[in-house]
Amino acid sequence: MKYITHIKDAFFVLIIVYLSVTVTENVLMLKQLRSQLEQTKENLYQTNIVIEQMQKKLKESLIHYSF
């Protein structure tokens, strides 16, 4: 009977270690994804600024061309 108890305890320890490693990996992945999200937001912001400038230049050129 003692062997079964020891095996059961060892199994629970292994499960706890596995879950701890998995949680750590997930936390690291979340940090990486947050970083990528911030980079994507910054890229989108810069792209929008460039598009806005291009639209402004196009509008100005159309106004000058129409006169």
URKA-V806388 format. One record per helix or strand. SS is the DSSP state (hx for helix, st for strand). FROM is the first residue (numbers start at 1). LEN is the number of residues. If there is no record, write none. Layout:
# URKA-V806388
{{SS FROM LEN} {SS FROM LEN}}
This chain:
# URKA-V806388
{{hx 2 65}}
